Amino acid sequence: MVTHLLRRMILKKKEKFLFKRYEEGNIDFDSMNNEIGIYIHIPFCKSICPYCPYNKVLYEKNKAQRYKEALIKEIHLYKEKLQDKKITSIYIGGGTPTLLIKELEDILNVVKDKYDFCGDIGIEIYPTAVNEELLSKLKEMKINLISLGVQTFDDEKLKFLGRAYTENEIHKAITLINSFHFQCVDIDIMTNIPGQTCKDIQRDLEKVYDYEIDQLSIYPLIVFPMTHLSRRIKQKGLTRFNEWEEKKILQMIDTISKDYGYERTSIWTYGKNTENRYTSVTRESFVGFGGGASSHFGNYFYMNTFNIDAYISALEEERLPINIVNTMTDRERMIFWLFWRCYDGEIHQKRFYELFGKDMKKEFQLLFILLKLFSLGKEKNGKVILTDLGRFIYHYVEKQYSIHYLNYLWQRSMEEAWIEEIQI
Ligand code: SF4
């Protein structure tokens, strides 16, 4: 009922979001922006973490080889669509991308050879993968942004999360990474792990900032209903912080970060230099390569098949592995953009006008009145900046969006290789 009302008020439509099976001609590739980012998905992991909602499979050498060939074919299939575009960034995520580090070198070379690329390259790293050889290779490949998935320094909690390393190994990994002087080193830390206390979070923060990293990404564990962890929490009756305790924790994170000289750079990130960011999710338009990768440009949001065998087979037949497409209305596209700018913590009025030719405050009058009325956002120099309360509400909205929307979309995509239609 609430969703229905919100849909009518904000989206001005009563129909649900519709994802339809991709057919040639139902995406207008000519509407692709002239400047665009690339995302490369490597879905292989050595072990599976029980909380993980992402598209991943256990590593198998032969499958990984066939996957690499398929990925290169997919990049080639975009030749006509991307050849006159500027590729402004490449992010490599997973899975555990460094399991295919040699293959990634070939994949990146194809992108660089075929397309006009100039920008940052970022990669996610699992702590046990870090060694001199890997870091030298990343430097050689001109990868300049690193995101290390630490999650916590607490050995017991690491075990609970199914992470196969200890605080000692994290220490060695960060120390070595720092000695290589990448342009940006981001560390992921998780809060609201069952059994975690405020003191535990404080301890994690103090430890991570002592390494003088460039960026901290800190986010509450979102328990997707489809995961093993969700079942375990229910079976064992494990407790976690409620919304109001989470609000206090956000405040504590802000205070400790400021003490260490770090400013909030988005809903989940803190940094010393706002120009130097690892930020894979905030790009305005991007094309995703790989099993389960999504793409967004113009009025289109689409996802490749999540099924790795189906992905490889499609490319062996020289077919694009696109599974389902959501064609947004202009209003939905504006809201999608606003959602990610809220993640950034600020919305630029001028940029909205450049993109959509409209005054955002007139177009979304009610939304901006509510932001002001409930002190969720304040205006400054042509920007609407989210307040602490606004950021807390965004956290809440994002959690609900993940649990009710993404969980369904991803679970269906993991269960069915090719989907006819999804309405959410
Ligand atoms: S959280 Fe990362 S390492 Fe763990 S299973 Fe998911 S993708 Fe793999």
Boltz pocket constraint, residues with backbone or C-beta under 6 A from the ligand:
constraints:
  - pocket:
      binder: B
      contacts: [[A, 44], [A, 45], [A, 47], [A, 48], [A, 49], [A, 52], [A, 53], [A, 54], [A, 56], [A, 94], [A, 95], [A, 96], [A, 126]]
      max_distance: 6.0
